[in-house]
């Protein structure tokens, strides 16, 4: 079982128009105690992703696990610690062949069937969501609710990450439903350090 942080911070490049604000937010999150961060950028600008990821790796301690969204090639090029893929990305086993056995591999799922299938792969952890309504995806999958988290917990023994509309107001209920960790984007944007510290107090 991976040693999994209760808070899985996701840095979405589209939420940071200026690169420096992205790097500052990452540093604030780490200062608050974050040890697991994912870099996500859906702009499809590989050069920008490469530059941002390299800078994140250079600025943050080696003890911080950095996960690349979607791009196994950029994970290797930037020295990231793992890759997270969705249902429409490369298959988990294709990614595993690229990144090797030692880097982390996470897979997004949105219903019991997808989760059960992903559980049979070499993925190190599984994500379930959206738990609540979310504004960070243009075409989100149907909300699974806390019951979806409970069902997912019954279907896998792997670490389970809940994602989608999770805030300081509802995070504790998600952990109680069976998630090992909550992935958060929007509720970390305003005052990243203070917000993360509050999450950790709630999730202790």
N, CA, C and O of each residue as an XYZ file, in Angstrom:
816
protein
N       0.840     -1.194      0.000
C       0.000      0.000      0.000
C       0.882      1.253      0.000
O       1.795      1.375      0.817
N       0.606      2.177     -0.915
C       1.366      3.419     -0.957
C       1.092      4.245      0.297
O       0.008      4.184      0.877
N       2.099      5.016      0.699
C       1.880      5.989      1.766
C       1.241      7.216      1.133
O       1.904      8.006      0.460
N      -0.044      7.359      1.358
C      -0.827      8.325      0.597
C      -1.239      9.511      1.460
O      -1.795      9.344      2.545
N      -0.957     10.707      0.962
C      -1.371     11.923      1.656
C      -2.896     12.056      1.633
O      -3.538     11.691      0.648
N      -3.467     12.574      2.713
C      -4.903     12.820      2.750
C      -5.318     13.866      1.715
O      -6.440     13.837      1.210
N      -4.406     14.787      1.404
C      -4.704     15.844      0.441
C      -3.848     15.657     -0.808
O      -2.620     15.617     -0.742
N      -4.522     15.545     -1.935
C      -3.865     15.390     -3.235
C      -4.150     16.683     -3.999
O      -5.224     16.860     -4.574
N      -3.185     17.561     -3.992
C      -3.370     18.878     -4.612
C      -3.156     18.783     -6.119
O      -2.169     18.210     -6.580
N      -4.086     19.348     -6.876
C      -3.957     19.358     -8.335
C      -3.751     20.790     -8.807
O      -4.575     21.669     -8.557
N      -2.647     21.003     -9.487
C      -2.313     22.303    -10.059
C      -2.728     22.296    -11.520
O      -2.074     21.674    -12.357
N      -3.807     22.983    -11.818
C      -4.321     23.054    -13.180
C      -3.739     24.291    -13.846
O      -4.013     25.417    -13.431
N      -2.931     24.075    -14.886
C      -2.269     25.186    -15.552
C      -3.218     26.261    -16.038
O      -2.852     27.435    -16.092
N      -4.440     25.872    -16.395
C      -5.398     26.846    -16.905
C      -5.936     27.769    -15.815
O      -6.546     28.795    -16.117
N      -5.715     27.414    -14.561
C      -6.143     28.263    -13.445
C      -5.090     29.316    -13.107
O      -5.325     30.193    -12.275
N      -3.933     29.225    -13.753
C      -2.827     30.145    -13.465
C      -2.351     30.791    -14.761
O      -1.461     30.263    -15.428
N      -2.942     31.936    -15.124
C      -2.552     32.602    -16.375
C      -1.062     32.952    -16.429
O      -0.457     32.956    -17.501
N      -0.481     33.244    -15.270
C       0.943     33.555    -15.194
C       1.688     32.375    -14.575
O       1.290     31.850    -13.535
N       2.770     31.969    -15.226
C       3.513     30.802    -14.748
C       4.012     30.998    -13.325
O       4.004     30.056    -12.533
N       4.448     32.212    -12.989
C       4.986     32.443    -11.651
C       3.950     32.179    -10.567
O       4.290     31.723     -9.475
N       2.691     32.463    -10.866
C       1.645     32.214     -9.868
C       1.456     30.711     -9.655
O       1.119     30.281     -8.552
N       1.669     29.919    -10.693
C       1.620     28.462    -10.568
C       2.729     27.973     -9.639
O       2.488     27.172     -8.736
N       3.936     28.461     -9.871
C       5.073     28.013     -9.065
C       4.938     28.478     -7.609
O       5.263     27.737     -6.681
N       4.462     29.693     -7.424
C       4.275     30.212     -6.068
C       3.233     29.389     -5.321
O       3.411     29.066     -4.147
N       2.142     29.053     -6.010
C       1.096     28.238     -5.380
C       1.652     26.881     -4.971
O       1.358     26.391     -3.880
N       2.455     26.273     -5.841
C       3.048     24.972     -5.533
C       3.925     25.060     -4.288
O       3.867     24.195     -3.415
N       4.735     26.108     -4.216
C       5.621     26.272     -3.066
C       4.815     26.497     -1.778
O       5.177     25.984     -0.720
N       3.736     27.258     -1.873
C       2.884     27.488     -0.705
C       2.237     26.187     -0.232
O       2.157     25.928      0.969
N       1.784     25.384     -1.169
C       1.156     24.108     -0.818
C       2.144     23.190     -0.105
O       1.797     22.532      0.875
N       3.364     23.153     -0.600
C       4.388     22.310      0.021
C       4.734     22.840      1.409
O       4.919     22.058      2.341
N       4.822     24.153      1.553
C       5.085     24.745      2.872
C       3.997     24.362      3.867
O       4.270     24.186      5.054
N       2.766     24.233      3.383
C       1.638     23.862      4.247
C       1.644     22.378      4.607
O       0.907     21.949      5.495
N       2.476     21.596      3.918
C       2.566     20.173      4.242
C       2.173     19.232      3.126
O       2.162     18.017      3.324
N       1.847     19.766      1.943
C       1.475     18.897      0.821
C       2.681     18.095      0.349
O       3.760     18.647      0.134
N       2.493     16.818      0.193
C       3.570     15.950     -0.294
C       3.209     15.249     -1.595
O       3.990     14.459     -2.125
N       2.003     15.550     -2.110
C       1.524     14.904     -3.336
C       0.823     15.949     -4.200
O      -0.231     16.466     -3.830
N       1.420     16.256     -5.362
C       0.864     17.258     -6.258
C       0.798     16.703     -7.673
O       1.705     16.007     -8.129
N      -0.279     17.020     -8.348
C      -0.414     16.663     -9.762
C      -0.408     17.933    -10.607
O      -1.071     18.919    -10.284
N       0.348     17.886    -11.686
C       0.344     18.994    -12.642
C      -0.523     18.604    -13.823
O      -0.278     17.598    -14.490
N      -1.540     19.413    -14.071
C      -2.491     19.156    -15.153
C      -2.556     20.368    -16.055
O      -2.629     21.502    -15.581
N      -2.530     20.129    -17.356
C      -2.653     21.236    -18.300
C      -3.308     20.696    -19.569
O      -2.700     19.940    -20.326
N      -4.556     21.096    -19.783
C      -5.322     20.586    -20.913
C      -5.210     21.471    -22.151
O      -5.989     21.324    -23.092
N      -4.247     22.387    -22.153
C      -4.102     23.293    -23.301
C      -3.456     22.592    -24.488
O      -3.472     23.107    -25.606
N      -2.881     21.398    -24.237
C      -2.189     20.638    -25.296
C      -0.948     21.329    -25.829
O      -0.489     21.031    -26.931
N      -0.399     22.263    -25.040
C       0.851     22.917    -25.400
C       1.982     22.167    -24.701
O       2.302     22.435    -23.543
N       2.577     21.225    -25.425
C       3.574     20.350    -24.809
C       4.801     21.115    -24.337
O       5.376     20.785    -23.300
N       5.203     22.124    -25.081
C       6.376     22.913    -24.683
C       6.130     23.620    -23.361
O       6.995     23.639    -22.486
N       4.942     24.203    -23.222
C       4.597     24.888    -21.977
C       4.556     23.900    -20.815
O       5.066     24.180    -19.730
N       3.948     22.752    -21.054
C       3.879     21.729    -20.011
C       5.275     21.281    -19.584
O       5.554     21.115    -18.396
N       6.126     21.093    -20.555
C       7.495     20.665    -20.262
C       8.219     21.707    -19.419
O       8.863     21.368    -18.426
N       8.116     22.975    -19.813
C       8.792     24.046    -19.081
C       8.249     24.178    -17.658
O       9.011     24.300    -16.699
N       6.918     24.150    -17.536
C       6.307     24.271    -16.213
C       6.709     23.103    -15.318
O       7.058     23.291    -14.152
N       6.655     21.906    -15.871
C       6.956     20.714    -15.072
C       8.416     20.704    -14.620
O       8.712     20.346    -13.480
N       9.315     21.091    -15.496
C      10.729     21.143    -15.116
C      10.955     22.138    -13.987
O      11.718     21.882    -13.056
N      10.279     23.279    -14.088
C      10.441     24.304    -13.057
C       9.864     23.822    -11.727
O      10.444     24.070    -10.670
N       8.728     23.136    -11.780
C       8.150     22.583    -10.550
C       9.110     21.588     -9.909
O       9.321     21.617     -8.697
N       9.683     20.720    -10.712
C      10.609     19.721    -10.178
C      11.840     20.387     -9.582
O      12.344     19.944     -8.550
N      12.329     21.448    -10.221
C      13.511     22.145     -9.721
C      13.239     22.884     -8.420
O      14.106     22.963     -7.550
N      12.031     23.427     -8.291
C      11.724     24.261     -7.129
C      11.310     23.468     -5.890
O      11.506     23.921     -4.762
N      10.743     22.294     -6.103
C      10.163     21.560     -4.984
C      11.100     20.461     -4.491
O      11.877     19.909     -5.270
N      11.028     20.143     -3.196
C      11.909     19.103     -2.649
C      11.672     17.752     -3.312
O      10.573     17.462     -3.783
N      12.705     16.943     -3.340
C      12.594     15.606     -3.935
C      11.599     14.741     -3.177
O      11.077     13.769     -3.723
N      11.332     15.090     -1.915
C      10.391     14.313     -1.100
C       8.940     14.504     -1.537
O       8.068     13.728     -1.148
N       8.678     15.541     -2.348
C       7.324     15.791     -2.841
C       7.078     14.936     -4.077
O       7.831     14.998     -5.048
N       6.015     14.137     -4.030
C       5.647     13.313     -5.185
C       4.942     14.188     -6.220
O       3.907     14.791     -5.935
N       5.509     14.250     -7.410
C       4.922     15.024     -8.498
C       4.372     14.072     -9.560
O       5.084     13.219    -10.090
N       3.088     14.247     -9.850
C       2.399     13.382    -10.798
C       2.021     14.191    -12.040
O       1.465     15.283    -11.927
N       2.320     13.661    -13.206
C       1.973     14.302    -14.465
C       0.627     13.779    -14.961
O       0.414     12.568    -15.024
N      -0.258     14.669    -15.305
C      -1.545     14.258    -15.862
C      -1.368     13.886    -17.335
O      -0.822     14.664    -18.118
N      -1.823     12.719    -17.695
C      -1.920     12.249    -19.087
C      -0.598     11.830    -19.741
O      -0.534     10.780    -20.379
N       0.446     12.635    -19.588
C       1.610     12.522    -20.465
C       2.755     11.720    -19.848
O       3.540     12.241    -19.055
N       2.834     10.448    -20.226
C       3.917      9.600    -19.736
C       5.272     10.074    -20.239
O       6.270      9.989    -19.523
N       5.307     10.576    -21.475
C       6.579     11.040    -22.038
C       7.124     12.234    -21.261
O       8.324     12.313    -21.000
N       6.243     13.162    -20.893
C       6.690     14.334    -20.148
C       7.054     13.975    -18.709
O       7.903     14.625    -18.100
N       6.422     12.957    -18.176
C       6.790     12.469    -16.846
C       8.255     12.055    -16.836
O       9.003     12.428    -15.933
N       8.659     11.293    -17.829
C      10.048     10.841    -17.909
C      10.996     12.003    -18.182
O      12.073     12.081    -17.591
N      10.597     12.901    -19.071
C      11.466     14.004    -19.470
C      11.732     14.980    -18.332
O      12.755     15.665    -18.326
N      10.818     15.046    -17.371
C      10.942     16.045    -16.305
C      11.288     15.444    -14.948
O      11.410     16.169    -13.961
N      11.447     14.135    -14.893
C      11.787     13.502    -13.633
C      10.647     13.468    -12.638
O      10.880     13.435    -11.430
N       9.412     13.477    -13.129
C       8.255     13.371    -12.245
C       8.166     11.949    -11.677
O       8.823     11.025    -12.157
N       7.348     11.808    -10.661
C       7.281     10.550     -9.926
C       6.166      9.624    -10.376
O       6.069      8.495     -9.895
N       5.318     10.086    -11.295
C       4.235      9.236    -11.741
C       3.347      9.919    -12.756
O       3.546     11.082    -13.107
N       2.352      9.161    -13.224
C       1.422      9.629    -14.258
C       0.009      9.279    -13.818
O      -0.239      8.228    -13.227
N      -0.904     10.186    -14.120
C      -2.318      9.909    -13.884
C      -3.051      9.984    -15.214
O      -2.928     10.974    -15.935
N      -3.813      8.944    -15.544
C      -4.512      8.903    -16.827
C      -6.018      8.772    -16.618
O      -6.485      8.232    -15.615
N      -6.761      9.284    -17.601
C      -8.204      9.178    -17.598
C      -8.676      8.066    -18.509
O      -7.877      7.306    -19.057
N      -9.972      7.983    -18.658
C     -10.566      6.914    -19.455
C     -10.280      7.069    -20.948
O     -10.336      6.088    -21.690
N      -9.978      8.278    -21.393
C      -9.753      8.515    -22.823
C      -8.282      8.670    -23.162
O      -7.944      9.037    -24.287
N      -7.401      8.398    -22.210
C      -5.961      8.523    -22.443
C      -5.367      7.153    -22.777
O      -6.101      6.189    -22.999
N      -4.044      7.073    -22.811
C      -3.384      5.785    -22.994
C      -3.856      4.804    -21.929
O      -4.183      5.202    -20.811
N      -3.890      3.530    -22.277
C      -4.307      2.522    -21.311
C      -3.276      2.446    -20.179
O      -2.099      2.746    -20.380
N      -3.729      2.043    -18.995
C      -2.773      1.922    -17.885
C      -1.570      1.044    -18.213
O      -0.445      1.377    -17.839
N      -1.787     -0.055    -18.895
C      -0.658     -0.942    -19.186
C       0.296     -0.336    -20.212
O       1.502     -0.582    -20.166
N      -0.245      0.456    -21.138
C       0.638      1.155    -22.086
C       1.508      2.166    -21.346
O       2.700      2.301    -21.622
N       0.892      2.873    -20.401
C       1.650      3.843    -19.606
C       2.693      3.128    -18.755
O       3.828      3.589    -18.636
N       2.307      2.010    -18.169
C       3.245      1.270    -17.320
C       4.470      0.836    -18.107
O       5.586      0.866    -17.589
N       4.271      0.437    -19.345
C       5.423      0.030    -20.161
C       6.361      1.202    -20.400
O       7.570      1.011    -20.532
N       5.824      2.397    -20.457
C       6.647      3.588    -20.700
C       7.377      4.025    -19.437
O       8.571      4.320    -19.479
N       6.661      4.069    -18.310
C       7.249      4.656    -17.099
C       7.976      3.644    -16.227
O       8.701      4.027    -15.308
N       7.791      2.351    -16.504
C       8.481      1.338    -15.727
C       7.756      0.998    -14.434
O       6.679      1.531    -14.169
N       8.333      0.125    -13.635
C       7.633     -0.417    -12.460
C       7.659      0.467    -11.224
O       6.874      0.251    -10.300
N       8.540      1.453    -11.186
C       8.763      2.167     -9.933
C       8.009      3.479     -9.785
O       7.810      3.964     -8.671
N       7.589      4.054    -10.908
C       6.822      5.290    -10.809
C       5.349      4.985    -10.519
O       4.841      3.917    -10.860
N       4.688      5.936     -9.890
C       3.268      5.763     -9.562
C       2.399      5.895    -10.801
O       2.681      6.685    -11.701
N       1.346      5.111    -10.825
C       0.362      5.179    -11.909
C      -1.032      5.246    -11.301
O      -1.437      4.368    -10.538
N      -1.758      6.304    -11.652
C      -3.125      6.461    -11.184
C      -4.095      6.471    -12.346
O      -3.741      6.879    -13.452
N      -5.327      6.021    -12.101
C      -6.336      5.936    -13.151
C      -7.646      6.544    -12.652
O      -8.108      6.222    -11.557
N      -8.240      7.423    -13.460
C      -9.548      7.995    -13.143
C     -10.656      7.033    -13.549
O     -10.615      6.436    -14.624
N     -11.646      6.894    -12.675
C     -12.826      6.092    -12.993
C     -14.070      6.869    -12.575
O     -14.011      7.762    -11.730
N     -15.200      6.510    -13.188
C     -16.427      7.287    -12.968
C     -17.643      6.421    -12.636
O     -18.744      6.936    -12.441
N     -17.440      5.121    -12.574
C     -18.548      4.223    -12.233
C     -17.956      2.888    -11.777
O     -16.762      2.650    -11.962
N     -18.768      2.022    -11.190
C     -18.248      0.756    -10.665
C     -17.577     -0.118    -11.723
O     -16.585     -0.787    -11.436
N     -18.106     -0.116    -12.931
C     -17.537     -0.958    -13.988
C     -16.120     -0.507    -14.338
O     -15.212     -1.329    -14.460
N     -15.939      0.804    -14.499
C     -14.604      1.315    -14.819
C     -13.633      1.056    -13.676
O     -12.470      0.723    -13.906
N     -14.112      1.209    -12.441
C     -13.225      1.012    -11.301
C     -12.807     -0.451    -11.190
O     -11.639     -0.747    -10.934
N     -13.745     -1.356    -11.380
C     -13.422     -2.782    -11.307
C     -12.413     -3.172    -12.387
O     -11.522     -3.989    -12.153
N     -12.567     -2.578    -13.569
C     -11.621     -2.858    -14.656
C     -10.240     -2.302    -14.331
O      -9.227     -2.974    -14.529
N     -10.208     -1.071    -13.832
C      -8.929     -0.449    -13.496
C      -8.232     -1.179    -12.351
O      -7.004     -1.192    -12.266
N      -9.022     -1.782    -11.480
C      -8.457     -2.506    -10.346
C      -7.634     -3.709    -10.799
O      -6.752     -4.167    -10.073
N      -7.916     -4.213    -11.976
C      -7.198     -5.379    -12.502
C      -5.894     -4.999    -13.209
O      -5.135     -5.875    -13.624
N      -5.636     -3.702    -13.346
C      -4.414     -3.245    -14.015
C      -3.295     -3.064    -12.990
O      -3.468     -3.343    -11.803
N      -2.164     -2.600    -13.465
C      -1.020     -2.367    -12.572
C      -1.071     -0.984    -11.933
O      -0.078     -0.541    -11.355
N      -2.208     -0.292    -12.024
C      -2.348      1.020    -11.393
C      -2.049      0.920     -9.898
O      -2.437     -0.041     -9.234
N      -1.355      1.925     -9.387
C      -1.020      1.958     -7.964
C      -2.162      2.524     -7.126
O      -2.339      2.144     -5.968
N      -2.933      3.433     -7.717
C      -4.096      3.975     -7.009
C      -5.188      4.274     -8.030
O      -4.925      4.419     -9.223
N      -6.417      4.361     -7.533
C      -7.565      4.626     -8.390
C      -8.285      5.876     -7.908
O      -8.350      6.141     -6.708
N      -8.822      6.635     -8.844
C      -9.607      7.817     -8.506
C     -11.061      7.579     -8.890
O     -11.347      6.941     -9.903
N     -11.977      8.096     -8.073
C     -13.403      7.983     -8.358
C     -14.027      9.374     -8.292
O     -13.730     10.158     -7.390
N     -14.890      9.667     -9.254
C     -15.550     10.972     -9.244
C     -16.253     11.244    -10.565
O     -16.233     10.409    -11.469
N     -16.868     12.400    -10.674
C     -16.890     13.452     -9.669
C     -17.822     13.094     -8.510
O     -18.938     12.616     -8.710
N     -17.331     13.340     -7.295
C     -18.148     13.053     -6.117
C     -19.282     14.069     -6.011
O     -20.432     13.722     -5.741
N     -18.923     15.339     -6.234
C     -19.911     16.415     -6.228
C     -19.809     17.171     -7.551
O     -18.901     16.924     -8.345
N     -20.722     18.071     -7.780
C     -20.686     18.874     -9.007
C     -19.381     19.666     -9.058
O     -18.929     20.204     -8.048
N     -18.786     19.730    -10.241
C     -17.496     20.405    -10.398
C     -17.529     21.376    -11.561
O     -18.252     21.177    -12.537
N     -16.734     22.430    -11.444
C     -16.673     23.447    -12.501
C     -15.355     23.405    -13.250
O     -15.127     24.229    -14.136
N     -14.470     22.451    -12.911
C     -13.151     22.443    -13.537
C     -13.074     21.563    -14.773
O     -12.017     21.468    -15.397
N     -14.181     20.913    -15.140
C     -14.224     20.141    -16.378
C     -15.362     20.638    -17.244
O     -16.450     20.936    -16.750
N     -15.103     20.725    -18.547
C     -16.110     21.249    -19.462
C     -17.293     20.288    -19.598
O     -18.445     20.722    -19.624
N     -17.012     18.993    -19.686
C     -18.073     17.993    -19.834
C     -17.906     16.911    -18.774
O     -17.469     15.802    -19.081
N     -18.256     17.232    -17.518
C     -18.023     16.273    -16.442
C     -18.912     15.044    -16.542
O     -20.017     15.094    -17.083
N     -18.407     13.951    -16.010
C     -19.210     12.728    -15.916
C     -20.276     12.921    -14.849
O     -20.188     13.855    -14.052
N     -21.291     12.042    -14.819
C     -22.339     12.161    -13.791
C     -21.761     12.073    -12.381
O     -20.829     11.311    -12.123
N     -22.325     12.857    -11.486
C     -21.894     12.864    -10.093
C     -22.162     11.491     -9.464
O     -23.231     10.908     -9.644
N     -21.161     10.987     -8.718
C     -21.317      9.671     -8.084
C     -21.766      9.785     -6.631
O     -22.314      8.832     -6.078
N     -21.541     10.936     -6.009
C     -21.961     11.132     -4.627
C     -21.156     10.306     -3.636
O     -20.266      9.547     -4.020
N     -21.476     10.461     -2.369
C     -20.770      9.706     -1.335
C     -21.033      8.209     -1.452
O     -20.184      7.392     -1.093
N     -22.215      7.856     -1.956
C     -22.523      6.438     -2.136
C     -21.597      5.815     -3.173
O     -21.216      4.650     -3.056
N     -21.237      6.601     -4.193
C     -20.293      6.117     -5.196
C     -18.923      5.855     -4.606
O     -18.237      4.913     -5.004
N     -18.522      6.693     -3.650
C     -17.247      6.478     -2.963
C     -17.318      5.207     -2.127
O     -16.382      4.407     -2.130
N     -18.420      5.018     -1.413
C     -18.580      3.801     -0.588
C     -18.532      2.543     -1.449
O     -17.905      1.549     -1.083
N     -19.197      2.600     -2.583
C     -19.211      1.442     -3.491
C     -17.806      1.169     -4.029
O     -17.366      0.022     -4.105
N     -17.123      2.234     -4.395
C     -15.765      2.085     -4.916
C     -14.850      1.460     -3.870
O     -14.006      0.624     -4.193
N     -15.021      1.868     -2.619
C     -14.185      1.325     -1.542
C     -14.359     -0.180     -1.418
O     -13.417     -0.892     -1.070
N     -15.566     -0.666     -1.703
C     -15.843     -2.095     -1.607
C     -15.233     -2.887     -2.771
O     -15.048     -4.100     -2.681
N     -14.928     -2.184     -3.852
C     -14.490     -2.860     -5.076
C     -12.981     -2.937     -5.242
O     -12.489     -3.620     -6.140
N     -12.239     -2.238     -4.382
C     -10.781     -2.258     -4.540
C     -10.105     -2.162     -3.185
O     -10.642     -1.593     -2.235
N      -8.913     -2.733     -3.123
C      -8.080     -2.600     -1.924
C      -6.956     -1.600     -2.176
O      -6.143     -1.330     -1.292
N      -6.919     -1.057     -3.386
C      -5.906     -0.054     -3.704
C      -6.288      1.293     -3.082
O      -7.460      1.527     -2.789
N      -5.310      2.173     -2.882
C      -5.641      3.512     -2.399
C      -6.671      4.168     -3.306
O      -6.583      4.092     -4.532
N      -7.645      4.812     -2.682
C      -8.754      5.407     -3.417
C      -8.733      6.922     -3.236
O      -8.746      7.432     -2.115
N      -8.701      7.621     -4.353
C      -8.708      9.084     -4.344
C     -10.067      9.563     -4.832
O     -10.530      9.160     -5.899
N     -10.696     10.417     -4.053
C     -11.973     11.008     -4.461
C     -11.714     12.370     -5.070
O     -10.885     13.132     -4.572
N     -12.426     12.681     -6.152
C     -12.208     13.943     -6.845
C     -13.540     14.496     -7.339
O     -14.482     13.749     -7.607
N     -13.596     15.810     -7.451
C     -14.781     16.444     -8.031
C     -15.586     17.228     -7.018
O     -16.340     16.648     -6.238
N     -15.433     18.543     -7.021
C     -16.242     19.402     -6.171
C     -15.945     19.281     -4.685
O     -16.781     19.636     -3.854
N     -14.763     18.783     -4.344
C     -14.435     18.590     -2.930
C     -13.879     19.883     -2.340
O     -12.971     20.500     -2.897
N     -14.443     20.273     -1.204
C     -14.065     21.507     -0.516
C     -13.796     21.206      0.951
O     -13.965     20.078      1.415
N     -13.371     22.247      1.673
C     -13.168     22.080      3.115
C     -14.484     21.726      3.812
O     -14.485     21.095      4.869
N     -15.594     22.136      3.215
C     -16.900     21.894      3.849
C     -17.344     20.436      3.760
O     -18.093     19.966      4.615
N     -16.888     19.715      2.729
C     -17.379     18.338      2.546
C     -16.278     17.279      2.567
O     -16.568     16.089      2.441
N     -15.030     17.692      2.722
C     -13.913     16.748      2.608
C     -13.971     15.632      3.644
O     -13.687     14.476      3.331
N     -14.341     15.980      4.890
C     -14.363     14.964      5.939
C     -15.367     13.852      5.624
O     -15.113     12.683      5.912
N     -16.499     14.218      5.036
C     -17.513     13.212      4.706
C     -17.011     12.262      3.624
O     -17.411     11.099      3.585
N     -16.149     12.745      2.758
C     -15.600     11.909      1.680
C     -14.622     10.883      2.252
O     -14.622      9.719      1.850
N     -13.794     11.328      3.189
C     -12.872     10.399      3.854
C     -13.663      9.348      4.644
O     -13.330      8.163      4.630
N     -14.701      9.801      5.322
C     -15.530      8.874      6.099
C     -16.213      7.843      5.201
O     -16.507      6.730      5.636
N     -16.463      8.220      3.950
C     -17.103      7.298      3.004
C     -16.137      6.239      2.478
O     -16.558      5.275      1.839
N     -14.829      6.418      2.747
C     -13.882      5.380      2.370
C     -12.700      5.808      1.525
O     -11.845      4.981      1.207
N     -12.626      7.079      1.150
C     -11.487      7.538      0.352
C     -10.240      7.654      1.220
O     -10.316      8.060      2.380
N      -9.094      7.296      0.652
C      -7.828      7.518      1.344
C      -7.430      8.985      1.265
O      -6.789      9.519      2.170
N      -7.823      9.628      0.166
C      -7.327     10.963     -0.125
C      -8.378     11.736     -0.910
O      -9.207     11.150     -1.606
N      -8.331     13.077     -0.785
C      -9.208     13.920     -1.591
C      -8.353     14.756     -2.539
O      -7.386     15.394     -2.123
N      -8.720     14.742     -3.804
C      -8.042     15.560     -4.812
C      -8.793     16.877     -4.934
O     -10.010     16.899     -5.112
N      -8.053     17.973     -4.836
C      -8.675     19.288     -4.786
C      -7.995     20.234     -5.763
O      -6.769     20.276     -5.863
N      -8.821     20.994     -6.485
C      -8.311     22.027     -7.382
C      -8.788     23.398     -6.900
O      -8.002     24.194     -6.387
N     -10.081     23.661     -7.069
C     -10.632     25.007     -6.885
C     -10.465     25.533     -5.467
O     -10.153     26.709     -5.282
N     -10.666     24.683     -4.458
C     -10.657     25.175     -3.080
C      -9.247     25.373     -2.530
O      -9.072     25.641     -1.341
N      -8.248     25.242     -3.393
C      -6.879     25.562     -3.004
C      -6.353     26.811     -3.714
O      -5.233     27.251     -3.453
N      -7.148     27.371     -4.596
C      -6.654     28.472     -5.434
C      -6.473     29.772     -4.658
O      -5.509     30.502     -4.883
N      -7.391     30.059     -3.751
C      -7.329     31.311     -3.013
C      -6.570     31.081     -1.714
O      -7.049     30.390     -0.815
N      -5.389     31.665     -1.627
C      -4.562     31.435     -0.448
C      -4.161     29.996     -0.295
O      -4.581     29.351      0.666
N      -3.356     29.451     -1.211
C      -3.048     28.015     -1.206
C      -2.511     27.488      0.121
O      -2.910     26.415      0.574
N      -1.616     28.231      0.737
C      -1.030     27.728      1.985
C      -2.083     27.635      3.085
O      -2.219     26.597      3.731
N      -2.817     28.706      3.294
C      -3.848     28.726      4.347
C      -4.919     27.671      4.070
O      -5.357     26.967      4.980
N      -5.335     27.569      2.808
C      -6.366     26.594      2.450
C      -5.900     25.173      2.719
O      -6.640     24.365      3.281
N      -4.663     24.869      2.315
C      -4.132     23.521      2.527
C      -4.006     23.211      4.010
O      -4.314     22.099      4.437
N      -3.557     24.178      4.799
C      -3.435     23.963      6.241
C      -4.796     23.641      6.855
O      -4.900     22.799      7.747
N      -5.832     24.317      6.373
C      -7.179     24.043      6.877
C      -7.644     22.645      6.473
O      -8.279     21.946      7.263
N      -7.327     22.241      5.248
C      -7.664     20.873      4.824
C      -6.997     19.851      5.744
O      -7.637     18.893      6.177
N      -5.719     20.053      6.040
C      -5.016     19.086      6.878
C      -5.608     19.035      8.289
O      -5.678     17.964      8.893
N      -6.032     20.180      8.813
C      -6.673     20.174     10.133
C      -7.986     19.382     10.100
O      -8.310     18.646     11.032
N      -8.721     19.550      9.017
C     -10.001     18.844      8.877
C      -9.798     17.341      8.696
O     -10.584     16.541      9.203
N      -8.751     16.961      7.980
C      -8.572     15.568      7.561
C      -7.695     14.752      8.497
O      -7.414     13.589      8.208
N      -7.259     15.319      9.596
C      -6.405     14.575     10.538
C      -7.126     13.343     11.088
O      -6.559     12.603     11.892
